[in-house]
Amino acid sequence: MEKHGIIEQTMKWLAVYLPSVYAGLTALGISALMDIRAGKPKIYTATGALVCGIAALAVSAILEYLGLPANSGAFVGGMIGFIGADRLRDIAVALFTKRTGINTEKSE
């Protein structure tokens, strides 16, 4: 049985999942740059960028089911980063309410 070091195992994993990693990093970078350009606070920029990066990783895992090639992760990551965390939340809430019929609006 061969023993592989952590570096070799990490490089093999990275080679297999490179499109997903690239999608996540692209979304993270673009989201952070858009928030910095808009003059938002640092904590808001960091958390929003992380949300976009994680969302891009999740979406990149299902690209083939959506009819896109696996190597289109960079495009999807860029779009998610450009949309931003706030609009992603709004889209998710709208899809949830449409599918379930639950009203999330507070009535006064």
C-alpha positions in Angstrom: 0.0 0.0 0.0 1.4 3.3 -1.1 1.3 6.2 1.3 0.7 9.6 -0.3 1.5 12.9 1.4 -1.1 15.5 2.0 0.4 17.7 -0.8 -0.1 15.0 -3.4 -3.6 14.2 -2.3 -4.5 17.8 -2.3 -3.1 18.3 -5.8 -5.1 15.3 -7.1 -8.3 16.6 -5.4 -7.7 20.1 -6.8 -7.2 18.7 -10.3 -10.5 16.9 -10.2 -12.5 19.7 -8.8 -10.7 22.7 -10.4 -13.8 24.1 -12.2 -15.8 24.2 -9.0 -12.9 25.8 -7.1 -12.5 28.3 -9.8 -16.2 29.1 -9.8 -16.1 29.7 -6.1 -13.0 31.9 -6.2 -14.4 33.9 -9.1 -17.6 34.6 -7.3 -15.8 35.5 -4.1 -13.5 37.9 -5.9 -16.0 39.6 -8.0 -18.5 40.0 -5.1 -15.7 41.5 -2.9 -14.6 43.9 -5.6 -18.2 45.0 -6.3 -18.8 45.7 -2.6 -15.4 47.5 -2.2 -16.3 49.7 -5.2 -19.7 50.5 -3.7 -18.0 51.5 -0.4 -19.6 48.9 1.8 -18.1 48.1 5.2 -15.3 45.4 5.4 -17.4 42.9 7.4 -20.3 43.2 4.9 -17.8 42.8 2.0 -16.2 39.7 3.6 -19.5 37.9 4.5 -21.1 38.7 1.2 -18.1 37.5 -0.8 -18.1 34.2 1.2 -21.8 33.7 0.6 -21.3 34.2 -3.1 -18.4 31.8 -3.1 -20.3 29.1 -1.3 -23.3 29.6 -3.5 -21.1 29.3 -6.6 -19.6 26.1 -5.3 -23.0 24.7 -4.8 -24.3 25.7 -8.2 -21.1 24.5 -10.0 -21.8 21.0 -8.6 -25.0 20.8 -10.6 -24.0 22.5 -13.8 -24.3 19.3 -15.9 -27.8 18.7 -14.6 -28.7 22.3 -15.8 -27.4 21.5 -19.3 -24.1 23.4 -19.0 -20.7 21.9 -19.4 -18.7 21.4 -16.2 -16.0 23.9 -17.3 -18.5 26.8 -17.4 -18.0 27.2 -13.7 -16.0 30.4 -14.2 -19.0 32.0 -16.0 -21.5 30.9 -13.4 -19.2 32.0 -10.6 -18.8 35.4 -12.2 -22.5 35.8 -12.6 -23.1 34.9 -9.0 -20.5 37.3 -7.8 -21.9 40.1 -9.9 -25.4 39.4 -8.6 -24.3 39.7 -5.0 -25.4 38.1 -1.8 -28.4 40.4 -1.2 -29.9 39.7 -4.5 -29.1 36.0 -4.2 -31.1 36.0 -1.0 -34.0 37.8 -2.6 -34.0 35.3 -5.5 -33.9 32.4 -3.1 -36.8 33.8 -1.0 -38.9 34.5 -4.1 -38.3 30.9 -5.4 -39.2 29.5 -2.0 -42.4 31.5 -1.6 -43.4 30.7 -5.2 -42.9 26.9 -4.7 -44.4 26.6 -1.3 -47.1 29.3 -1.4 -45.9 30.6 2.0 -46.1 34.3 2.3 -43.0 35.8 3.9 -44.3 39.4 4.0 -45.1 40.8 7.4 -48.6 42.1 7.7 -49.3 45.2 9.8 
